[in-house]
Amino acid sequence: MPFVFFVLLATYCFLRWVDTRQSTWLILGGIASAGMVLVRYDAIPFGGAFALAIALTMLPTNLRRGRSQIGANVIVYITPVAFMTILWIYFNWQIQHDPLYFLRSEYSNAFLVRDTSLSTEVQQLRASVVAFGWYVFKITAALSPMLLVALVALVVLSVQRHDTAFLGLIALLLVVPAFQAVSYRSGQTFGFLRFYITLIPAGVIAATELIHAAQKLQWKRWLYTALLFGVAVGNISTALAMATFVKPQSVCNQTDTPEQTFIESLAHPLQIVNACRDEREMAAYITANIDRRAILTDVSGNSVVVFTGHPDLFVLLSDRDFVRVANSPKATNYVLTAHRTGGPEFRALDSYFPDLETDKPPGLTLAYQVGLLRLYRVTP
């Protein structure tokens, strides 16, 4: 969660700067954003959104006096971010002899997700703007129901009070999930639900800022009470859902929709239902029968890897020799994957075993199966 921490810290610094207009908060916000550079690519669009938020906040009061002060504040913020980005590129050059190693290597995002665009959902999102909008709405409503209401209210307040700082805050709250949604639609990320996790604190921040504004405007008591009640219900619902592990399907990486997961979690608050039963059984089989690094797997086997407690038994997608081993199957003894009868979503192994979805993939013999999980032995 380091990335979430840096996002929250940078957002807090922005809000403090809006209230005090002290450049110290911009410096701290820049340092927090620089920390993001070391964690995820989302740091770049977030940095741009922060700079835009500064400009939006200052623009109404600086139109007459020129824009030099806006530029100065943006530079104060962006300097730590630019410094860390340059440092990251420099270390890639020093260690890997390629300044853009993080973009072009087998560890790069582009390499890992190169086949994501072939998934059925991504193709549907590309084909229809309505489908993409519905996808974004479902994700947001599932993780932070109050955020949708709070954002509309903040936009209305911004227009009524001519306070563009609210628009800057909205940009900060939405830039990361928006970047992930657009990247998924473009086939440049996996689109895992956890990539949208910043929507949860975003809902809390937006609602809190709205309550703060309501206090200043002295809204009617019933409206203020309704707002507090909505915030409480939304946040408690999200907290219960996040504290509940509900998977009606037996495979951990089953593709439940966000709204299904959310509703099922509320129906079984604070309970564990079918918590990776198949993964645990497969892990038990592996630890009992395999005692060396002999299993090739990708993201479909991640949960099994965790439950074995022995990642050293696996050749993982993040390992340096994954591509070499995958291209020469006889370099390993087993292949672990999750069979999907409804058509496969992204799996890196599909690129090396085109017929992996069939009942009898060539060169492989089924060694053990539980649910959708299959452990194949590589034929000598």
Summary of the structure (lengths in Angstrom):
residues: 380
radius of gyration: 24.0
end to end distance: 43.0
largest distance: 77.8
contacts: 1172
relative contact order: 0.08
helix: 66%
strand: 7%
